[in-house]
Every structure is written in C-alpha cells, then in structure tokens.
C-alpha cells in the first residue's frame, strides 16, 4: 500500500471527523414542517412504499402544486437547505415566498438563521434567532429535538463567544430551568430581562464590539454536549488513523 496515499487518506478523514459537529449543527430538521412529508405521502402517494416516498418525491410534488400553505413552502425551503441546493437559490426563493406570505411568521427567521449559518455569516444568523425569539418567545418552533434557546447558545458559539459566560449564561438558564415554557409574549421576555440582555450582549455583537465583552475564566456554561461530540469524533478519528497505520506496517 502506498504510504503517502495512506497518510493523505488518514489526514482527510481526520479533517472530515473534525468538521462533522459543525456541519451537523447547521441544518436542524424542524418537526413542525417535517410532518408535511408524511401528509403528502399518505394523501398523494398511498401506493408507494414508505421507503420510496422520500423528501425528493415530496419536494417535486410540492413544486408543481399551486397555492402552497406556509408550512409546505417552509418544507421546500428547509429541504433545499439540507440538500445544499446549488448556490442556495432554491432555499432563498422559498424563504422569500414564505416572507411574502407572512413577514411575522417566526419560521421565516428560523430558516434564515440556518441559511446564513451555512454561508458562514454567523452574526446575521444570530440576528435572525434574536428576531425569531421576539416573535416566538417560548421557542416553540423547534430544531430537531431541542429548543430555540439552545440554538441561541450555539449561535453565540459560532459568533466567537464560546467561553464568554456573560453571553451564554442567560439563555442557558432560561432553557435549563424550563422558564421558556412560560414565555408567550414580548411582555414576558421583558419580565425575564431579555431586552436588557439584548442591549448589553447581542447589540454589541451586531456592532462588532463583542471582543469588549468580559471573557469569563469559568467555562461551566459552555454547552457540554458540543464538547462531548467534538471529543467523540476526535477520538474516533485518531483510532481510525492508528488502524490504517497498523495495516500499513503489517503489509511491509
């Protein structure tokens, strides 16, 4: 076996394992609009086996349908994000369509946040989460099996504040105490101090002043799940490279 090729392949896998957590964090399927697939499959393709009625079939059907509902438009936009449609043109088209239907639909900003995240524009992604929270204080439009308050923390990570307790503690507390479940209106957000937090933390980030925020030495508020994922992939990649090395040694 060519050692140079083996080493190159191993390093490629190491890099791939290293970036997986970040890629996985970009587009989180939304259960509210993911149900659209089940509805379309059951109503329009009852004779198709479930394994054959996939997102491609559903999106193709919805793109030919007139008068899509807001959730159906959201589904097409989400699938375009997940599949990384060339230049994200399809996702942009359907996000704009959803905005035109209702500019105050929190789903618009849910999708926009992920759209900007894919592009690496973490500040804009954070702004969209901020706007979404003001329209949907409880974070009822969920990402995967988690909550919007959790993804606010993640967006702060990507914006460069992974070890800044001042930035992370507030959303962490709201989620872990379950206080988000009581939030229904903007008035509720004001009661818990969200707008004070927004003024002291989020606005400076938007204005490019986030480096002026005090950096904490206590990193306990950092999302432990993110750490765990990174460690698991790193360990797995190291073992895989060692495995390739042992194979090369045995074939000498």
C-alpha positions in Angstrom: 0.0 0.0 0.0 1.3 3.5 -0.9 2.3 5.1 2.5 1.9 8.6 1.1 -1.7 7.8 -0.1 -2.5 6.1 3.2 -1.3 9.1 5.2 -3.2 11.6 2.9 -6.3 9.5 3.3 -5.9 9.4 7.0 -5.5 13.1 7.3 -8.5 13.7 5.1 -10.6 11.5 7.4 -9.2 13.4 10.4 -10.3 16.7 9.0 -13.7 15.2 8.0 -14.3 13.9 11.5 -13.2 17.3 13.0 -15.7 19.3 10.9 -18.7 16.9 11.3 -20.0 18.5 14.5 -20.1 21.9 12.8 -21.8 20.6 9.7 -24.3 18.7 11.8 -25.2 21.9 13.6 -26.1 23.8 10.5 -29.5 22.5 9.4 -31.7 21.0 12.1 -34.9 19.5 10.6 -37.9 21.1 12.1 -40.6 18.6 13.2 -43.4 21.1 12.6 -42.7 21.2 8.8 -41.2 17.7 8.6 -44.7 16.4 9.1 -45.5 17.7 5.7 -43.7 14.7 4.1 -46.0 12.3 6.0 -49.1 14.1 4.9 -48.1 14.3 1.3 -47.1 10.6 1.2 -50.3 9.5 2.8 -52.6 11.6 0.7 -50.9 11.8 -2.7 -48.8 8.6 -2.9 -50.7 6.0 -0.8 -49.5 3.1 -3.0 -45.8 4.0 -2.7 -43.8 2.1 0.0 -42.7 4.5 2.8 -39.1 3.9 1.9 -39.8 5.2 -1.7 -41.8 8.2 -0.7 -38.8 10.4 0.3 -38.1 14.1 0.5 -37.2 14.3 -3.2 -40.6 12.9 -4.2 -42.4 15.2 -1.8 -40.5 18.3 -2.9 -41.1 17.5 -6.6 -44.8 17.2 -5.9 -45.0 20.5 -3.9 -43.1 22.4 -6.6 -45.9 21.6 -9.1 -48.7 22.3 -6.7 -50.5 25.7 -6.7 -51.4 27.6 -3.6 -48.9 26.1 -1.1 -49.5 26.5 2.6 -46.9 28.3 4.7 -45.7 25.0 6.1 -45.4 23.5 2.7 -43.3 26.5 1.5 -41.2 26.1 4.6 -40.7 22.4 3.9 -39.4 23.0 0.4 -37.1 25.8 1.7 -35.8 23.5 4.5 -35.1 20.6 2.1 -33.2 23.0 -0.2 -31.0 24.0 2.8 -30.5 20.4 3.9 -29.5 19.2 0.4 -27.3 22.3 -0.2 -29.1 23.2 -3.4 -26.6 24.9 -5.8 -25.9 28.4 -4.5 -28.8 28.0 -2.1 -31.0 29.6 -4.8 -34.0 27.4 -4.2 -34.0 27.9 -0.4 -33.7 31.7 -1.0 -36.6 31.6 -3.4 -38.9 29.8 -1.0 -37.8 31.7 2.1 -38.7 34.9 0.2 -42.0 33.4 -0.8 -42.7 32.5 2.9 -41.8 36.1 3.9 -44.2 37.5 1.4 -47.0 35.3 2.8 -46.4 36.5 6.4 -43.3 38.6 7.4 -44.2 37.9 11.1 -44.0 34.1 10.7 -41.2 33.0 13.1 -40.5 30.1 10.7 -39.1 32.7 8.2 -36.4 33.7 10.6 -35.8 30.1 11.7 -34.9 29.3 8.1 -33.0 32.5 7.5 -30.8 31.8 10.6 -29.8 28.4 9.1 -29.4 30.0 5.6 -26.9 32.5 7.0 -25.2 29.8 9.1 -24.5 27.7 6.0 -22.9 30.8 4.4 -20.7 31.3 7.4 -22.4 34.6 8.2 -22.7 33.9 12.0 -23.7 37.4 13.0 -26.6 37.5 10.7 -27.6 34.0 11.8 -27.6 35.2 15.4 -29.7 38.3 14.4 -32.3 36.0 12.9 -32.5 33.9 16.0 -32.9 37.1 18.1 -35.8 38.2 15.8 -37.4 34.8 15.9 -37.3 34.8 19.7 -39.2 38.0 19.8 -41.9 36.5 17.6 -41.9 33.1 19.4 -40.6 33.7 23.0 -41.1 30.1 24.1 -39.1 28.8 21.1 -42.0 26.5 20.1 -40.7 26.2 16.5 -38.2 23.6 17.5 -35.0 22.5 15.9 -34.7 18.7 15.8 -35.4 17.5 19.4 -34.1 20.7 21.0 -35.2 24.3 21.6 -34.5 27.7 20.1 -32.9 28.9 23.4 -30.3 26.1 23.0 -29.6 27.2 19.4 -29.2 30.8 20.6 -26.3 29.5 22.7 -24.9 27.6 19.7 -25.1 30.7 17.5 -23.2 32.6 20.2 -20.5 29.9 20.0 -20.2 30.4 16.2 -20.1 34.2 16.7 -16.9 33.8 18.7 -18.3 33.8 22.3 -17.8 30.1 23.2 -16.2 30.9 26.5 -18.0 34.1 27.4 -20.2 33.4 30.5 -21.8 36.9 30.2 -23.2 35.9 26.8 -24.0 32.2 27.5 -25.4 32.1 31.0 -28.7 33.9 30.3 -30.1 31.6 27.5 -28.6 28.6 29.3 -30.6 29.5 32.5 -33.8 30.1 30.6 -33.6 26.7 29.0 -32.4 24.6 31.9 -34.9 26.0 34.4 -37.7 25.4 32.0 -38.6 29.1 32.2 -39.0 29.3 28.4 -42.2 27.3 28.7 -43.9 30.2 30.5 -42.9 32.7 27.8 -45.8 33.7 25.5 -45.4 37.4 24.7 -42.9 40.1 24.3 -44.0 41.4 27.7 -42.9 38.1 29.1 -39.5 38.5 27.5 -39.2 41.9 29.1 -40.0 40.5 32.5 -37.2 37.9 32.4 -34.7 40.6 31.3 -34.3 39.6 27.7 -34.2 43.1 26.3 -31.6 44.1 28.9 -29.5 41.1 27.9 -30.1 42.0 24.2 -28.8 45.6 24.8 -25.8 44.5 26.9 -24.7 41.4 24.9 -26.4 41.0 21.5 -26.3 44.6 20.2 -22.6 44.9 20.9 -22.1 41.7 18.9 -24.0 43.1 16.0 -21.9 46.2 16.1 -18.7 44.3 16.1 -17.9 45.2 19.7 -18.2 41.7 21.2 -14.5 41.5 21.9 -15.1 44.2 24.5 -17.4 41.9 26.5 -15.7 40.4 29.6 -14.4 36.9 29.0 -15.0 34.5 31.8 -12.5 32.1 33.3 -15.4 29.9 34.4 -16.4 27.9 31.3 -19.1 25.8 33.1 -21.8 27.4 30.9 -20.3 26.1 27.7 -22.6 23.6 26.1 -21.2 20.2 27.4 -23.0 18.3 24.6 -21.0 20.2 22.0 -17.8 19.3 23.9 -18.8 15.7 24.1 -19.5 15.5 20.3 -16.1 17.0 19.4 -14.2 14.7 21.8 -16.0 11.6 20.4 -15.2 12.4 16.8 -11.6 13.4 17.6 -11.0 10.1 19.5 -12.7 8.1 16.7 -10.5 9.7 14.0 -7.3 9.0 16.0 -8.2 5.4 16.4 -9.0 5.1 12.7 -5.7 6.6 11.7 -3.9 4.2 14.0 -5.8 1.3 12.4 -4.7 2.4 9.0 -1.1 2.7 10.2 -1.1 -0.9 11.7 -2.4 -2.2 8.3 0.4 -0.5 6.5 3.0 -1.9 9.0 1.7 -5.5 8.6 2.0 -5.2 4.8 5.6 -4.2 4.8 
